[in-house]
Amino acid sequence: MARIGVEQSLTDVRQALESRGYQVVTLKQENDAKNCDCCVITGSDKNVMGYHNVVTNGSVIDARGLTAEEICKQVESRLV
């Protein structure tokens, strides 16, 4: 099953993804995203300085305004 990185504060998303059988990794620092097929972030940590360090080749989903169910559907659609 796919490996999904989820920011620490998104516990409802973590639980929903785990219940679907995904391996969920808590994103506490940049390197936690390595080897993740997809990452779910809150968007509150936007890079205002414009620096970009690519750590993962997987999709990144901004969770702002989405329910856990909507996020799970986005994860599933991006892993096809």
HELIX and SHEET records of a PDB file:
HELIX    1   1 THR A   11  SER A   19  1                                   9    
HELIX    2   2 GLU A   30  ALA A   33  5                                   4    
HELIX    3   3 ALA A   68  ARG A   78  1                                  11    
SHEET    1   A 4 GLN A  23  LEU A  27  0                                        
SHEET    2   A 4 ARG A   3  GLU A   7  1                                        
SHEET    3   A 4 CYS A  38  ILE A  41  1                                        
SHEET    4   A 4 SER A  59  ASP A  62  1                                        
END                                                                             
